[in-house]
């Protein structure tokens, strides 16, 4: 059983920064693809950042250059550093672990960007 626990969300002013963390239980973290997704009210869940087991990353254009995903395999943790935050980044952010055709989700952490 894999459990993912996100933390680090909160209220931040436009232009500010936040760092999200996602701690994973279990022994499959090292070989898994990890991703961050977000879902705003009334909108579909969308990919924010993804990192392979080898450390390759990918971002949509909406966050590229502002967000950075990283992983610490020794701590079974994936991070999302978010800089230059905008009001449109406001959403519930979810951590995802993908391995062997299985997908696991955390419960989400709220990020609100507002003055």
Secondary structure, 3 states (H helix, E strand, C coil): CCCEEEECCEEECCCCCEEEEEEECCCCHHHCEEEEEEECCCCCCEEEEEECCCCCEEECCCCCCCEEEEEECCCCEEEEEECCCCHHHCEEEEEEEEECCEEEECCCEEEEECC
